Each structure stands twice: as structure tokens, then as C-alpha cells.
């Protein structure tokens, strides 16, 4: 697969701008490189500290790929980085 489409619906406009920035940066970096673990992608794009916060907030093992995570995981992760 060379590309993927991610449909996000029912997003309420009550997100603050900082959350929105974190959310889209997190998703963009999480899906940055195919066949890589999501934490490595986040670490490469947002830094080690953000990757560690993301891992801790979702209790990840470290071997998950971006496509394995639910939308609620991305939202929760963005709230905690």
C-alpha cells in the first residue's frame, strides 16, 4: 500500500488550537513511515519525550504500528503529549 485514507468524522469544534496542533502532528508523524513502529515514527518527528509520553498514556508495549491504533487512542495521546 502506497497511501491510505483516514476519515475523521464527528469532530467537535470545541478542541483548543494546541490540541488540534498536537493531534495532527501526532497522526502525521505516527504514519510517516510505513512498516515501522508508531513510537519510532513519533520519536523521529516529535522527539523522545513526546514518544515516551504517548507510550505511557496508552500503555503501549512499543511494537504497535500506527494502523493498529483506534481514533480514540490518537485523541488520548494528543491530550497527553
Number of C-alpha atoms within 10 A of each C-alpha: 4 4 7 8 5 9 6 7 6 5 7 6 8 7 10 8 10 10 15 16 12 19 18 14 15 25 20 15 19 26 19 17 13 15 10 15 18 29 25 21 23 25 17 15 17 17 13 14 12 20 24 16 15 25 18 14 16 14 9 13 9 13 11 14 17 23 15 10 12 9 14 9 14 20 17 14 22 23 15 16 19
